[in-house]
Amino acid sequence: MQGMAEAEQGGTIITERWLSFDQVMAITGMKRTFIQSEMNSGRLKSLKVGRCRKVKKSELEAWMSKFDGAGEIN
């Protein structure tokens, strides 16, 4: 499935959604340069895939919770 990562662990499959850079910008409403700065500093964990950056949904939620305390993405 596109946008999903799967790993088998102890007989169960763990599926987590990966978000594109544009999706991160749309969800947060923050500008590209700020998000890039957060990724480059390591405060927002991301994975570089070719020329693209991907962020786990759970990582984005954790990062967002530092700002507003909620950090839950539907």
TAVEN-V44734 format. One line per field, one symbol per residue. phi: phi as a letter, one per 40 degrees, with the letter a starting at -180 (. if undefined). burial: I if it has 9 or more other C-alpha atoms within 8 Angstrom, else O. Layout:
phi: ???
burial: ???
//
This chain:
phi: .cgbbbacafgbbbbbcbbcdcccccccgccdcccccccccgcbcabcbgcbbbbcdccccccccccbgcgbbc
burial: OOOIIOOOOOOOOIOIIIIIIOOIIOOOOOOOOOIOOIIOOOOIIIOOOOOOIIIIIOIIIIIIIOOOOOIOOO
//
